[in-house]
Amino acid sequence: MIYNLGSINADFFYRMPRLPGPGETLAATAMSSGLGGKGANQSVAVARAGARVRHIGSVGSDGRWLVDQLAAAGADVAGIRISDLPTAHAIVMIDSAGENQIVIYPGANHDQCPEQIKAAFAEASPGDWLLLQNETSHQLEAAEMANGIGMCVAYSAAPFDADAVARLLPHLSLLIMNEVEAGQLTKALGKPVLHLPVANVLITKGAKGADWHDTRLLQTVSIPAFSVDPVDTTGAGDTFAGYAVAGLSQGMSPQGALRRAAAAAAISVTRPGTADAIPTLVEVEAFLA
Ligand code: ATP
């Protein structure tokens, strides 16, 4: 079982003839809305990979439709509480050249509580996983509780904050970053990746693939990306992270789990959208066949 303490956002996308300037009012030519947030995206990826996931998070009373979407994707939503704060949302304006401007309101994403996390872990057992990203409150408390139960903890370190990573590092089995975040972390801590005090570090490198670092064996394994024609790379990292942790929790070898994650992420970049673009295991297996 994977427990994912993660953000839940309502994403609102507006097609714009161009991006508005300061003080300007401009009509959108089209709009759409849907489930988003790194946490929700990763829960969808875990569920589509065929692993069991309980999402722990918060929405306002205006966000029940997002909980329904998570449940429809196959996530257990028993760990989600209704907060007094408004649901987190992102307003994404995209111009005709694909350039964007984004406003994020974190709202209920910063309103988890320790009792909620403890209750969500009621049936957790050693060997289960806790998955974290940096868009909720109480990450450290959750990691400490998970360690106390003997769970493995994976942290997808985005949006990046070196201090948050440093605080969590002693509690992690797996740290997941993209190349830019890895560069920022090694600079901030003054240590190469293989000397970080965490058993495994996964660094994704876009179309260049990903590297799996085993700091105990001092070994790095590279996982190539699959060659595809990208349409929209948003959410590739969340697809990869969700599929990777799902595979590891299902007992796959790192190489096997990451090859499957790379295939899932490659399919996702050929489709528009984020959560909607995440493929099912059947689609990934067909791609790999
Ligand atoms: P995002 O923030 O957009 O979700 P990220 O920076 O966290 O992305 P990336 O390193 O860009 O994550 O991508 C994650 C994985 O997705 C890569 O390791 C790779 O396997 C796959 N991927 C990303 N871009 C491509 C691409 N253009 N072609 C094939 N695979 C890709």
Residues whose N, C-alpha, C, O or C-beta is under 5 A from the ligand:
A	BS01	ATP	N178 T204 K205 G206 A207 G209 A210 A225 F226 V228 P230 T233 T234 G235 A236 G237 D238 F240 A262 A265 A266 V269
